[in-house]
Amino acid sequence: SDTISEVYEYSVSFTAGNNYSELLSFPHTIYSSDMVLVYRLSGVTQGTDIWKLEPETYYFNDGTLDFGYDFDFTRYDVNLFMHGNNLGTVSSNFRLNQIFRVVIVPGYFGKNASKTVNFEDYNAVVKSFKIDESKLKK
């Protein structure tokens, strides 16, 4: 009956060997009503991490799909994966050693949060759900 939001951090490399996907098990089963948010560390500016909410898509200059990141989840895990035309040609800067944060928000908190919380902003989510990042699990 715990209603504490949690954050897990994972390092993921997308390769042909793992079919450009990674299944990440949760340390414990989450409730079916819980909400799962996934963020990717896209850079650092002036010492501050920049987190992008998934899914995320990149396009060629002509507007056609290059590649993207996406996910699905169950009560037991989250499946992170890339999609695109030729993932083998995507720069290793976007495929290897990618840092993701998975935020579990209990349904009790999340049901009305979409009206007040900007889920695109990782820091706003952390603040709104009173997530203690010192307890972040890697």
N, C-alpha and C positions, 0 to 999 in steps of 0.2 A: 504493500500500500504506500510505498515511497513515492513522493511527487517531486523529486529532485531531478533537475535537468542534468545531463551528463555530456561530456565531450571526450571523444577518443581521437587520437592522432595516429595516422598511418603513413608510412613511406611506401610508395607504389612505383614499380617500373612496368611499363606496358611494352611488351615485346611479342614477336610472332610466336615465341615459345609458350606464352600464356594466353595466346589468342587475343592480345590487347585487352585483357580483363583481369580482375583480381577479386576473389571472394574473401571478404573480411568478416570473420566471426566476431560477434559481440561477446564480451566476457560473461554475460548472462542473458537470458531470454527477456525481451522487452514485451510490454503489454500490446495487445492488438490495437488499442486506441492511441498509442504513442505516435508522434510525428518524428520523422527523420529528415534532417537537413544535412547536406554535404557541401563543404567549401574546399576549394583548392587554393593553396598558397601560390599566387601568381607573381609575386615580387615583393620587394622591400623598398620603401621610399623614406628617406631620412630616418632610418632605424625602425620604421613602423611596418609591420607585416600587412600585405594587401591580400585579402581573401575574396575569392569570387564564388558566388553561389552556383551550384551545379543544377541543371545541365548548362553547358557552355559550348558554344559553336564558333568555329573560325571559318572564314570564307576566303577564296582567292580574290584577286582584284577585280575579276570579271563577275563576281557575285555568286559563283558556284561554290558548293560545299567543298571545303578542304578536309576538316576533321572536327571532331567534338568529343566532349566527355559527357557521360550520362551515368545513371545508376538506377538500380531497383533494390528493394529490400524486403526482408521477411522479419519475423519476430526474432530470428536467430543470427541474421547477417545482413550485410550490404554488399551488393555486387557492383563494383566500379568498372566501367568499360569505355573504350574509345570507339568511335564510329567514323567512317569516312570512306573516301574513294581508294586511297592507297596508303594505308597507315605506315607501311615500311619506309615511306619517303618523308614522313613527318620528322622534323628536327628532334634530335635526342633531348634537347632542352625542354620539349613538351611531353616526352615519353618516359624518360628515366628519372628516378628519384623524385617523383612528384609527392608533395606533402598534402594530405587531405585531413580535414577535421570533420568528424561525423558527430552531429549534435542530436541527442535524443531529448525531445521535449514531451513530457507526459501530456496525454490528451486532455487532462484536467486543465492545464495551462494553455494549451495550444488552440482549444476550440474557438475562442474569441480573439486570439492574438493577431490574426491576420488583419484585423481592423486597426490595430494600434502599433504593431511592430513591423519595421522594415526588414524583412527576411533577407534582402539583398545585402544588408550591412551586418557582417559578422559581429562587430563590436556592439551594435544595437541589440542583437539577439542575446549576447552574453550579458549585457546590462539588464535587459528586460526580464530575463529568466534567472537573474542572480546566480550566474554560473561562476564558480570559483575556479579560475584557470590554474591555480596552484594545485588543484586536484585532477588536472588533465591527465588522462591515462594514455600512454604511448605503447 
